[in-house]
Amino acid sequence: MSTLKKNFSYKSFTIFNKLNNKVLLKVDNQFPQHFYPNSIVDYANIIKEIVSGKTKNYPIVSLTVKDYPFCDFRCQDCLVKESREWAKKNINNLVLDIDKYKKILKDISTYSKENGVENVRIEFCGEGNPDLYVYRKEIIKYASQKCNMKIIYVSTGSGLTDDDLTELVLNASFIRISFPGIDHITYNLFSNQKHVKYTYEDSLNTLRKIVSLRKQYNRECDLLIGVRACIREEFSELYEDFIYELDKIGIDCVQLAKVFKYNDNSPTKISTKLKSILKKIADSKYKHLKQVQVPTRYNSSSDDRKLRNNSFNICFSALFNPVLYGDHLIVCTQTDKIIDKQFHYGKLNGKVNEVSQLYNNEVSNEIRKQLPLCCNDCCAVYDNVLLNKIYDILYENKENIDNIKFMMEE
């Protein structure tokens, strides 16, 4: 079965004891793109290895890379403005030298392989526009072909040449294009470009090229193509047409997300009318779209992430998914953690075994002990809650762990 079909056709994830076939946990497989090209089963198996003692250290399963903090857009809803401005003043090596960059990725790959993860998921997203990094094609090719990493690429697409697109399609597992707006007018308005150079139609054409190249290079079974856009009350009438336009192009998934800004104390309410539109979009059947993700809660722009409503004890995001920001390895993507150096594991210089030493020393352990106790909110809250449930079940059955199995069901 193809990677795409496997991840998006299954409707639930089950943990059971094979001795008595007792189901210990069953949950809907709601958001497979969060883990893609991995699945929740891959994460469950890694936790199983750790609980059983077969893996000594926590591996880096997924690495978020913020390697280019400059942008050709000035989006009104920019989620990283605060951390980007902080980083420019406080991190010296924001844009890595290509040789040093390669050494760092190779060391991360080697460390994780030694701890049970053959293919690190690497997400290039930047705190600016990653398209503009001059060595983008080279680092993508190196990460994929020399480090066996699974490439996730997130950008507006505004700086991607045809050669860039070809390299991405050949090497990436997931390409996600961000839309500041959902028609010609809103795209120009919210991208806030100094001189409009990249339009809504340009972005749609980029998607068309990616879909065409995917077919040309026979990657339709494993390259996921997606879109992300923000939800805005005042443009509620536009969303259905936007989704159907994307479906016509032939992409796989769409995420409609709430605007969530750092220190946002006055979240915007979502009306009954927009709730109805979002629900209709999520419940509709499409020709190509495999999933349209809308918020599970509608009443504000930030309550989904509040930890007071979603408690968990272990931050698996911090354990499995750190951030490489320039040459700094940081505990997670939350703005308040990026701008607070006490949550930085330290600097990487591209030396052999450097990641193993930095990721497992006493300082790093103390950083992770603070999480999630010091967190008010979490962008991976639902994933963390699920991973904690898996951990608890495996720990409770530690003496009988070989009989605990995982299964995805249609």
N, C-alpha and C positions, 0 to 999 in steps of 0.2 A: 504494500500500500504506500502511496506517495506521502511525503512529509506533510503537504498541505491537506490532503484528504484525511490523513490520520489525526491531525490536530484539530480540524474543524468539523469533522463528521461525528466525533464522539460527544455525547451529551452529558456524561457524568464520570466522576472519578470515584473508585471504590477501594477501600482497604478491607481485606478479609483474612481470616485465619483458615488456612487450607486444611488443617486437621479436622475441624468441625464445620467448615464453610460458613462460619459466623461472620456477618458483616459488621465491621467495627466503625466504619465511617463511609458515608456516601454523600457526595456533594455535586452540584451542577458544575460542569466545566464551562464557566461563563465567559472568561476572557483569555482564550488561548494565546492571543497575540502578546500578552504580557511576558510569556516565557519563550515564545517562538524564536528559533526552530526547536528548542527544547519543549518539553511538556511538564506538567506537574508530576508525572511519574518519574522523570529524570531527577527532579529535586527530591522527591520522596526516597529514591534509591540512594542519593548522596547522603541524606540524613540517616538512612538505615546503616550505611557504611560507618558513619561517625558514631552512632549509638552502639553499634556492635564492636567498636574498637578497631575495625580493620583499617580505618584512615586516621592517621595521627593528628593532622592539622585540618582546619577548615580550608578547603580550596577556594580560590576565586572562580566562581561559576560564571559570573557575568560582570563585565567591566564597562562602566560608563566613561567615555572619554570626552573631555571638554578641552579641545586643543586649539581653538581659534576664537578668541573672545571679541571679535570685531564683526560688524554686520552692515550690509547694504540696506537693510530695513530698519525702521525705528517704530516698531509696532506699538500701538497704544496699549495692548494687552501683554506686553513683554513680561514673561514670568521670571526672567533672570537678570533684570536690570540692576538690582541691588548687589547681587553677588558678583556680577561682571565688573561693576565699577570698583567694588572692594578688591577684587583680584588684580586689577590693573595697578593698584597702589601697593599691594602686599605680596604678590607672587612675582618673582623676578623672571623666571623662565616660563612664560605663558605659552609661547609658541616654540615647540621643541625643535631642536636641530634633528634632521632626519636620521642621522646615524645613532644618536642617543635614543631617539624614539624607538627605533627598531630593536635596540638592545633591551630596552625596558619591556617591550611587548614580548620579546623572546624569553626573557626571564620570568615574566608572568605565566606564559604558556608552559614553560618547563616546570615551574613550581606547582601549577595546578595538575599537570599530568602526573607528577610524583604523588599527588594526593587524590587521585582517582578521577580527574576530569580531563578527558582527551581533547575536548573542543570548547575552549572558553568562548562564551557569547560576548562579543564586543560591540558596544553601541556608540557610534560616532554621532554626536549631536551638537557639540560645541556650546558655548554660551554666546555665540555670535552665529555667523553662517559658515558651517564647515565646508561648503562648496569652495570657499575662497582660499583655503589653505593650499599653498602652492604645490605641496607634495602629496596631495590627496590621493591621486591614482596610485602612486608608488606605495603609500602606506597601507592602502586597502589591499593591494595585491600581495604585499609582504605579509600582512596579518593573516590573510586567507591561505596563501600558498606555502609560506615558510613557518607559520605558527599554528596552522590548522584551526584558526579562529573562525567563528560563525559571525558574519558581518551583519549588523543592523545599522542602517544609515537613515538619519533623520535630518531633513533640511527643507527649505522652501523650494529648492531646485533652481533658484535664480542664477546661480553661478556655474551650473553644470553644462559643459560642452557635450557634443555628441560623443566624443572620445571618452569623456568621464562617464557618461551614461552606459556606454558599452562595457567599460571596466567594472562598473557597479553591477550590471546585470550578470556578468560572467562570474562575479565573486561573492555577491551579497546573498544573504538569506531573507532579508526583509528590507524593503525600501519604503519609507513613509514620508510623504510630502505634506508639509504644514501649510494650511490656507489661513492667512490673516482675515480674509473675508470670503463670503460665499456667493458673490456675484461681482460684476464689473465694478459697481460703485463702492460696495463695502470693502472689496479687496484693496482698491486704491486708497480709500479712507483709512483703513486700519493698518495697512502696511506702512503708511506715513513716510513713503520714500521721498527724499529730497527732490529728486527729479524722477518721475515715474518711468522706470525702465523695464519693469517686469510686471505684467498684468495678469489678471485672472485667466484670460485666454492663453497666455504664455504658460501658466501653470498647468492648465488642462492639456495643452499640447505636450508638455514634458511627460505627463502621465501616459498620454497616447504613445509616445516614443518608447517609454519603458515597457508598456504592455506589448508593443510590436517587437521589441528586441527580445523580450522574454520568450515569445513564440519562435523567433528566428533562431535562438540559441537553445531551444528545447529545454527551457527551465520552468515550464508551466506547472510541473509537479512539485517544485520545491522553493521557488522564489515567491515570497509573499509581497504583495503591493498594497499599501494602505494610505489613508489620508487622515489627518487630524484637523479639526476646526473647533473654534470656541462657540459656546452657546450665548446668544444675546437676545434678550426679550424683545427688543424693538424690531428685530428682523425675523421674527418667528415664521412669517409667511413664506420665507425664502428656502427653508430647510428641505422641504419635500422635493422641490425642483433640483436643488443642489445634489441630493442623494441620488436621484434618478439619472442625473447627468453623469455622475461618477460610475453608476452601475452600467450605463451605456458604454462607457469607455472600456470597462472590463476589469476593474480592480477588484480586490478581494475583501477589504474591510475598511470601515470608517469608525473613527472615534470622535464623538461629539462631547466635548469636555467643558466643565464649568470654568469660568475665569477665576483663577485662584492665585492671589498675589500675596507676597510676604507681608505679614503684619496687616492683613486686611481685616479691619474691625467692623466693617459695615457691609456684609455680603448682600448681594442683590437677590431679591426674591424672584421666584419663577411662577408665572401666573398659571391658572388652571388651563387656559387656552394653550400655552406652550407645553405644559405637561401632556396634554392630549396629543399634540403634534408629535412630540418625542416618542410617546408610547406607540403611536401609529407607525412611525418610522421603524422602530425596533421590532414591531410585530409583522411588518410587511415581508412578502416574499419577493426576491429579486432574481434576475437572470444570472448575474455574476457574483454579486456581493454575498459573501458567506456569513458576514456578521456586521451589524451596525451597533456599536456600543454607545449607550446613553447612560447618564447617571442613574444609579439605583435609588437615590434619594433626590428629591427635587426642591426642598424648601429653602435652601440657601446655597451660596457658592462655595461654602467651606465646611459644612457640617459633616460631610462624608469622611473627612480625614481626622476628626477629633478623636483622640485616644481615650477620652473619658467614656466614649460610647463603644469602643472597640479595644478591649484590653488584651494584651499578650505579654509574655514574659521574656521571650528571646527575640532579638531583632535579627532575623535571618537576612534582611536586606543589608545590614552592616556586615554580617559574617560572610555572605556570599557575593555581594554586589557593591564593591567600593567604587570610588570615582577617581580617575586620573585627571587632574586639573593642571595643565602644564606638566611640571615635574613633581607635583604634590599628590600624594595618595591620601584621599579623604574618606571618611567613614560613610557618607551618603550624599545624596543630591539635594537634600533640604537646604534652603538658603541659609538658615541660622547655623547650620553645621559648617557650611563652606566658609562663612565669614568669621568663624571662631576657631582659631588655630589649635585650641585644645582638642579638637576633633580631627586634626590632621595626623595621620600615622607618621608622616615625615616626607622627606624629599628622596626621589629616586635618581640615581646617577648613571644607571645602565650597567652596573656591575653584576657579575655572576653571583647567584644566590642572595642577592640583595633583598628581593621581595620576601623570601622565606624568613630572613632575619627581621625585616621591618614589620611583617604581618603577624608575627607570633611572639613578639617580645612583651615584656611586662607593661610597657606603656600602651601598646595596642590593646592588650587585654583589659587594662583599666578604662580605656576609652569605650570599649564595647560594653563594659559592666554598667556604664551610665545609661545605656539605651535599653529599653525605651523609657526609663524612669524620668529622664529630663526632657522628654519630647511632649509637646502639646498636640501635634498633629503629625501625619505621616502620609506621603504620597503613595506608599505601598501597603497601606493599612490592611486591606482585605487579603492580599497575598501573605502578609505576615501572620494574620489570624489563622489562615488555612495551614501554613507551614508549622505553626505552633501546635495545631491539632494533630498533625501527622507526627511531630516529634513526641508529643505526650503519649500517643498510642504506641509508638515504637518503644519508648522508654518503659511503659507499663508492661510491655511484653518482651523485655530485653532478654530474659532467659529462654524465650521461645521464638526469638526474632526470625530465625530462618523459615518459620512457618507463616510469617506475615507477608502477604502478597498484595500487589497493587494491580488495578485493572481499569482500563477505560472502556466505557460501554456506550453504544449508540442509542 
